[in-house]
Amino acid sequence: MALESFKAQISLLLEEMVNQPEDEHEIQEQLREKLREMRAMGLPLPDDLVALEKRLDDDLDVEEEDS
């Protein structure tokens, strides 16, 4: 049941990213935290979320380089 709960929470976070782009960085951090929690519990991470996490990390690296 924990996996389904995480999926629902992540789905809500992704929806918030679309509906509230002004809070994008905060929502991205919340998403990363959920993925860390899933890893800590030994739950499988969907490939698409792993790819999204990598894209978010790459975007953050680019933003830091631009600063």
N, C-alpha and C positions, 0 to 999 in steps of 0.2 A: 504493500500500500504506500510505502514511503516514496517509491518511484513515481507513482501517479500524482502524489501531492507535489513533488518537485516539478513534474511536467506542467501541472496546472499553474504553479507559481511562476515558472519561467514563461509560460504562455502569456500570463498577465503582464509581466515585465516587458516582453516584446511588444505587446499591444500598447503599453504606455510609451515606449520609445517612438512609436508611430504617432500616437495622439498627443504627446507632450514633448516635442523635440527640444524645447528649451531646458528640459531636465535630463537630457541625453546622457551626460557624464555620470550623474548620480545613478541613473537606471543601469548604465553599463557596469558600474561598480557593484550594484546589487546582483546583477546577473552573474558576474564573476564570483561573487560570494556563494551564490547558489551552486554553481559548478564545483567550487572548492568543497562545499558541504557534501555534494554527491560523491566526489572522489574520496573524501574522508570516510564515508559510509560504505565504500566499496561498490557503489551502484554504477551500472553501465552508463556511459555518457553517449548520447546520440551523436553520430558523426557530424550532422549539420550544426549542432551546438558547439562542438569542438572547433569546427571551421569558423563559426561566428566568433568564438572567443579569440582565435588567432587573428582574424580581421580586426577586431576591436583593439587587440594589443598592437598590431601593426599601425593602426590609425593613431593610437596614443604615442607610439614612437615617432611618427611623422610630426605630430603636433609639438612634441618636446623639441625636436630638431628645429622647427620653425620659430620657436620662442627665443 
